[in-house]
């Protein structure tokens, strides 16, 4: 093993050999080389390379063959492929060159540490050329006298090597220079050729791995000529309307070869070519007349040529030229049909005649006009009606009947055969049966079963059904032996109405109709659903049919999809003819979402969502609650009204009590004997209106004198005197008055006599004014002629005790007018006395009004019982005879019992802070 310094020296030596000017090959010349040098290998073959070391490297660096390693493109070759032949030679073997890449290098690994490259080679892998195949040659005419021959072949597989192809040809006695292809490897053109001499032609291919030749081709170049196409082609019209004449020039001389021709033609706008029979143009020529053409039709022509015997190649087609045939009279009449409108009157028709324009090959020219003839077959004496029309329709106004219509097309040459249409009075003949349709690609086939009778023709009507436009009828006539026809121009996803009429020799059958689609699609939109009525557990849904334009096919069914907010969706299938459906078994007071889906044969589409809420109460539930409540309320109100009506007086007294109005009293007009302290009639009143506060009446009984002092009883004596004085007078309130209420006057108790009943009212009253704001009140006397009724509390005892008579007397008293004179008041009184029973004279008790002095702070009669007062009043009756004068009498001094003691109403002096009305 070398020391470290020995390896350094070895490396230095190798570097010197590389840098030496004498060693141009570097390490290869100094230390070794590889054989073979740059080999070309067949793809997939075996290959062995040898690396040979020079003796100089062995002596200096102790390098041996066992230290050699092989690499392919810097990739280490497995050592299993190595073989050490001797100490200077190492080989490597490859069983398949397909994986062999370049470069292949031989390297030294000294002591397992330093790797040095010794030599490298380039390896080329490829294939040997195959035998060229399919060699063929053609002679092209370049001009009138110039010809070139071009040969082509199949070069075979790709060799991955540089392969040379050569086209070689020779005569039997002479070999010509090779034709080497340029930029291609499968063809070559020879410019120097000779006709009428057999020439042998073959192809040779060669590369580094081998050489190959094609089979030879022996031929006369004149047999492989492709001549130039005829030039200067002209087309002219012939004498007949079905003939056009062609003329042209040939580029091939007749001395070189004889030619035959091929003529093709077509109608302008058509893509299908027609050819003149080859036997008609198999001889040399420069013109030809093409027959059997359509009149007044424009044609396109083209010509080509080749060697007469058919050996060789056809020339290219010549430039296309056009020509037009002359006109001829129309070959057939137009197809005619009608539409009858009897909507205005069944007895009078509007007949729309329609006919199709003739096709160009039928018109044979330009149609100038149509002649329409109408003959009434129901009346032989009716004259013919003729019309000249330039359009393809005409409208007639005809009475109901049978008519024969004839249409003729006319051009500049002549008229067409007539087309006849029979219009019967009624379509009484048998119709077709089993009418059906079937889509076929872009056509719609319409089929039917023929009726039992013989049919001359069938008329097929069809029109596009649309909601946005009218149905424009198209029609077609088929022969009577046909039971099906294809309709062209049908649009997909559109609905068509198809009707078939059979035409007989003596009439017409009724039409049979069917709806059809060429193709179907799902609807353009879904139905929009709404609610017509919503209940507690059901909802009535309604929707409109989709328009024909939106359907895109036959609607097979509708599907209603509904759900609650958090519930599952429920589907209901509905017949497509319906526009209303009722959802049942719904939950009350619940929000539902509903949508509707329309389905065709090719899909479905849903409409927008619609929400509704079911009612909380069902039909009649609210009425069942409200009606009884209302009836009960009305009954209660009615009972309340009846109760109030029966108790109206009681209610009125409690709500609106009758309160006397002192402002309406006439007491101010009465002048007592005691001088008044103030003139109440004066305009300047001392006490203006509103200064009076309260007036109280105190009831006392007649025998209560014991409880009073003499000073308190003096007013009673004064009143008794005044009574006596006023007896027999009718002036003042003390007189007899019919309107006065029968009240008792207070008389002297010492007189034991029973006083007569009088109608005297309270004659004297004492009015005491309360002082305004602590002023000293003033005491005044006033004569009372008040017409106001007593308080209810004061009259209640009389009502119960006095009976009807006492009530009538009180009402008469309250109707009294204090302002009437004596004469007017006395007469009604006496008349009333005659009509009523009079009470005993002893039962009369006088009523006295007491003046309560301002010195007395306690009112009189305060302790008297109100019931005693009312009982005394009930004993007062009016007793009188006709013509008797009513006078007050004094009362006996004998005291009466409490029950017998009459009562009196005494006004109370009301002082500020004093007694209030009882």
C-alpha positions, 0 to 999 in steps of 0.5 A, spaced: 500 500 500 502 506 498 504 511 503 501 518 503 507 521 499 507 516 494 499 517 492 501 525 492 507 523 487 502 519 483 497 524 482 503 529 480 505 525 475 498 524 472 497 531 472 504 532 468 502 527 463 495 531 462 499 537 461 504 534 457 504 537 450 506 530 447 500 527 450 494 530 446 490 524 448 491 526 455 490 519 460 488 515 454 495 516 451 499 515 457 495 510 461 490 506 457 484 506 451 478 503 450 476 498 444 472 498 440 473 506 438 466 509 438 462 503 435 455 503 432 451 498 435 444 495 433 439 496 438 438 490 442 444 486 441 450 484 445 456 489 446 463 488 450 468 493 451 475 492 453 479 497 457 487 496 456 492 500 461 499 502 458 505 499 461 508 506 463 502 507 468 503 500 471 511 501 472 510 508 476 503 508 479 502 501 481 495 501 477 492 494 475 486 492 471 483 490 478 482 497 480 478 499 473 471 501 474 466 502 468 461 508 468 455 509 463 453 517 463 456 518 470 452 512 472 456 506 475 456 499 471 454 493 476 461 489 477 457 483 475 458 485 468 466 486 469 471 481 467 479 482 468 482 479 463 490 480 465 493 485 470 492 490 464 486 489 461 479 489 463 472 488 459 465 490 460 459 486 457 452 489 455 447 483 454 442 489 451 444 495 448 437 498 449 439 501 456 446 503 453 447 510 453 453 515 451 459 516 454 462 509 456 468 511 461 473 507 464 476 509 470 481 507 476 480 507 483 487 507 487 487 504 494 479 506 494 480 513 495 481 517 488 477 516 482 481 517 476 478 517 468 482 513 464 478 513 457 471 514 454 468 513 448 461 515 444 456 509 443 451 509 437 445 505 437 440 504 431 437 500 426 439 497 419 434 500 414 428 496 411 426 495 404 423 500 401 416 499 399 410 501 395 414 504 390 410 508 385 411 514 380 407 519 376 408 523 370 405 530 371 404 535 365 407 542 367 406 545 360 404 543 353 411 540 352 414 539 359 413 533 363 416 531 370 416 524 373 415 524 381 416 517 385 414 516 392 415 510 396 415 508 404 421 508 407 420 503 413 421 504 420 425 509 423 433 507 424 435 512 429 441 513 424 443 517 418 440 513 413 441 515 405 435 514 400 437 514 392 432 513 387 435 509 381 432 508 374 435 505 368 434 503 361 436 496 358 442 499 355 443 505 359 444 507 367 442 514 369 444 518 375 441 517 381 436 521 384 437 523 391 431 526 395 432 533 398 429 534 405 425 528 405 426 521 405 420 518 401 420 521 394 424 524 388 423 527 382 426 526 375 426 531 370 429 528 364 424 522 362 423 519 355 416 516 353 415 510 349 421 506 353 420 501 358 424 504 364 426 500 371 426 504 377 428 502 384 430 505 391 436 504 395 437 505 403 443 505 406 446 507 413 452 504 418 448 498 420 447 496 413 443 497 406 436 495 403 433 496 396 426 496 394 423 491 388 424 494 381 418 498 377 418 497 370 414 502 366 413 506 360 412 513 362 407 515 357 402 510 361 403 514 368 401 521 365 396 526 369 395 531 364 393 538 365 385 539 365 381 542 359 382 550 359 377 556 357 371 552 358 364 556 356 357 554 357 351 557 352 344 556 352 341 551 347 335 551 343 331 547 347 330 549 355 333 543 357 339 543 354 346 547 355 352 546 350 359 546 353 366 548 349 373 547 352 381 547 350 386 541 351 393 542 353 395 535 350 397 534 343 393 528 339 400 526 337 402 524 344 396 521 346 388 521 345 384 523 351 377 522 354 373 526 358 368 526 364 363 532 365 359 534 372 354 539 373 349 541 379 344 546 380 346 553 383 345 552 391 345 544 391 351 540 393 350 534 389 354 533 383 351 529 377 355 527 371 354 525 364 355 518 362 362 516 361 360 513 354 358 519 352 364 523 353 369 517 351 372 520 345 377 526 344 373 532 343 372 539 345 365 540 346 359 537 348 351 538 349 348 537 356 341 534 356 335 533 360 336 539 364 331 543 368 328 549 364 330 556 367 335 553 372 342 555 373 347 550 373 355 549 374 359 545 370 366 542 370 370 538 366 377 533 367 380 528 362 385 522 361 388 518 356 383 515 352 385 507 354 384 509 361 391 508 363 394 513 367 391 518 371 385 523 371 387 530 370 384 535 376 377 538 375 377 544 370 375 551 373 367 551 374 363 555 369 355 556 370 350 557 365 342 558 365 337 554 361 331 558 358 324 558 360 318 553 359 311 553 361 310 550 368 310 543 369 304 542 374 299 546 378 300 549 385 298 545 391 291 548 393 288 548 400 282 552 404 280 554 411 273 555 412 271 560 417 263 560 418 263 564 425 259 569 423 254 565 420 253 558 418 249 559 412 255 564 409 262 562 409 269 566 409 273 561 404 281 563 405 284 559 399 291 558 399 296 555 394 304 553 395 308 557 390 311 552 385 318 550 386 323 552 380 323 546 377 316 546 377 315 553 375 320 552 369 321 560 369 318 566 373 310 565 375 307 572 373 300 570 376 295 565 378 288 564 375 283 562 380 276 559 378 270 558 382 264 554 380 258 552 384 256 545 383 250 545 387 247 550 382 249 548 374 246 555 372 251 559 376 256 562 372 264 561 373 267 566 377 275 568 375 280 571 379 287 573 377 292 573 383 299 575 384 300 572 391 299 565 393 292 566 397 285 569 396 279 570 400 272 569 398 265 570 401 261 564 399 254 562 401 254 555 404 254 550 398 259 545 394 264 548 390 270 546 385 276 551 385 281 551 380 288 554 380 293 555 374 300 558 374 302 562 368 309 564 366 311 568 360 311 561 356 305 558 358 300 556 363 301 550 368 296 544 368 290 546 373 290 544 380 282 542 382 280 543 390 273 540 391 270 544 397 264 540 400 258 543 404 260 538 409 265 534 411 261 527 411 266 522 409 270 518 414 276 520 417 283 517 418 284 513 424 290 512 429 293 519 428 300 519 431 307 522 431 314 520 432 320 524 433 326 522 428 332 526 429 330 533 426 324 531 423 317 529 426 314 523 423 306 523 422 303 517 421 295 514 420 291 509 418 287 509 412 280 509 412 276 503 408 274 508 403 279 510 397 283 516 398 285 520 393 290 525 397 291 527 404 292 534 407 296 535 413 296 541 417 300 543 422 302 550 426 306 552 432 301 553 438 304 559 442 300 564 447 304 570 444 302 569 437 297 566 432 297 559 430 300 560 422 298 554 418 302 550 414 300 544 410 302 539 405 299 534 400 301 527 400 298 522 395 293 517 397 297 511 398 301 514 403 300 513 410 306 517 413 310 523 412 316 527 415 315 534 417 321 538 416 322 545 420 319 543 426 323 547 432 324 543 438 321 544 445 315 547 441 308 545 441 305 543 434 298 542 432 297 537 427 291 535 423 290 530 417 284 531 412 283 525 407 280 527 400 276 523 396 273 524 389 266 526 391 268 529 398 272 530 404 273 527 411 273 530 417 280 532 420 283 528 426 288 532 430 294 531 435 299 535 439 306 533 438 313 535 440 319 534 436 323 534 443 321 535 450 325 539 456 323 541 463 318 547 464 321 554 463 318 555 470 314 552 475 307 554 477 306 560 482 301 557 487 296 561 492 291 560 497 284 561 495 282 559 502 285 558 509 282 554 515 284 551 521 286 544 518 285 545 511 288 550 506 285 551 498 291 552 494 290 555 487 294 556 481 294 557 473 296 553 468 303 554 465 303 557 458 304 553 452 311 557 451 313 555 458 311 548 458 317 545 453 313 539 453 307 535 455 305 536 463 304 529 466 303 532 473 303 537 478 307 536 485 305 540 491 311 540 496 309 543 503 312 543 510 312 547 516 318 551 518 322 545 522 318 539 519 319 534 513 317 536 506 310 532 504 309 531 497 302 531 493 301 529 486 296 532 482 293 531 475 295 536 470 288 538 468 286 541 475 288 548 478 285 547 485 287 542 491 285 542 498 291 540 503 288 537 509 290 534 516 294 541 517 296 543 524 292 550 526 295 556 527 302 554 524 306 557 518 307 553 512 311 553 506 308 551 499 311 550 492 309 547 486 313 543 481 311 541 474 313 535 470 314 533 463 317 527 460 324 530 460 324 533 467 321 538 472 321 545 475 319 548 481 315 555 482 317 560 488 315 558 495 309 561 498 307 561 505 301 561 509 298 560 516 293 556 518 287 559 522 287 558 530 279 557 530 275 553 525 269 555 521 264 556 526 268 556 532 268 563 533 261 564 531 259 558 536 262 563 542 261 570 540 253 568 538 251 566 545 255 571 548 252 576 544 245 573 545 246 573 553 249 580 553 242 582 549 238 578 554 241 582 560 241 589 557 233 587 555 232 585 562 235 591 565 231 596 560 225 592 562 227 593 570 229 600 569 222 602 565 218 598 571 222 602 576 223 608 573 220 613 578 224 610 583 230 611 579 228 618 577 227 620 585 234 617 587 238 620 581 234 626 580 230 628 586 225 634 586 228 639 589 224 646 590 227 652 587 227 658 592 228 663 586 221 661 583 217 662 589 212 668 589 213 669 597 217 676 595 210 679 592 206 678 599 206 684 604 204 682 611 201 686 616 208 686 620 211 692 616 217 689 612 224 691 613 225 691 606 222 692 599 223 686 595 219 689 589 225 694 589 230 694 583 235 695 588 235 689 593 238 690 599 239 682 598 241 681 591 239 674 588 244 669 591 244 672 598 239 667 601 242 661 603 238 655 607 230 655 609 228 650 614 221 648 616 220 646 623 214 642 625 211 643 632 204 640 635 199 644 637 199 642 645 206 643 645 205 650 648 207 648 655 214 647 653 214 654 650 214 661 654 209 666 653 214 670 649 215 664 644 207 663 644 206 671 642 206 670 635 201 664 635 196 669 638 198 674 632 197 669 627 190 667 630 188 674 629 190 675 622 186 669 621 180 672 623 181 678 620 183 675 613 177 670 614 172 671 608 178 675 604 180 672 598 186 676 597 193 674 598 195 667 599 191 666 605 184 666 601 181 660 598 185 657 592 183 652 588 191 651 586 192 651 594 194 644 597 190 643 603 194 645 609 192 646 616 192 652 620 195 653 627 189 656 631 189 657 638 189 651 643 184 655 648 178 654 643 176 647 644 172 648 637 173 644 631 176 648 626 173 647 619 177 645 613 180 650 609 184 650 603 188 656 606 196 655 605 201 657 609 200 665 610 206 667 614 213 665 613 219 668 616 225 669 612 232 670 615 238 671 611 244 669 613 249 674 613 254 675 608 261 673 611 260 674 618 255 680 617 249 681 621 243 677 618 236 681 617 230 678 619 224 680 614 217 677 613 214 675 607 207 673 604 208 666 601 205 664 595 210 659 593 207 654 587 213 649 589 212 642 592 214 640 598 220 636 599 219 628 598 220 627 606 215 632 608 209 629 603 211 621 604 206 621 610 201 624 607 201 620 601 200 614 606 195 617 611 191 621 606 189 616 601 187 618 594 183 624 596 189 627 600 193 626 594 188 629 589 188 635 594 195 636 594 196 636 587 191 641 586 194 645 591 201 645 587 197 647 581 195 654 584 197 660 581 199 665 586 198 671 581 190 670 580 185 674 583 180 672 588 174 672 583 178 667 578 180 662 584 173 662 588 169 659 583 173 653 581 174 652 588 166 651 589 165 647 583 171 642 586 167 642 593 161 640 590 164 634 587 168 631 593 165 629 599 167 633 605 170 632 611 167 633 618 168 640 620 171 638 627 177 634 623 180 641 620 186 643 624 189 650 622 196 650 620 200 656 622 207 659 621 211 661 626 216 667 626 222 664 630 226 670 633 233 671 632 234 671 640 232 664 640 238 660 638 235 653 639 229 652 634 222 650 636 219 643 635 226 640 634 224 634 638 218 633 634 217 626 631 216 627 623 211 621 624 207 625 628 207 631 623 205 626 618 199 623 622 196 629 623 196 631 616 193 625 614 187 627 619 185 633 615 179 633 610 176 638 607 168 638 609 164 643 606 157 644 603 154 647 597 155 655 598 158 654 604 164 659 606 170 656 608 173 660 614 178 658 619 176 656 626 180 657 633 182 650 636 180 648 643 184 649 649 184 642 651 190 639 649 190 633 644 194 627 645 200 626 641 196 622 635 191 627 635 195 633 635 196 636 628 202 638 625 205 644 622 211 646 618 215 652 621 220 655 617 227 655 621 231 661 622 238 659 619 244 663 622 251 662 619 253 655 623 246 654 625 241 649 623 241 645 617 234 643 613 232 636 616 
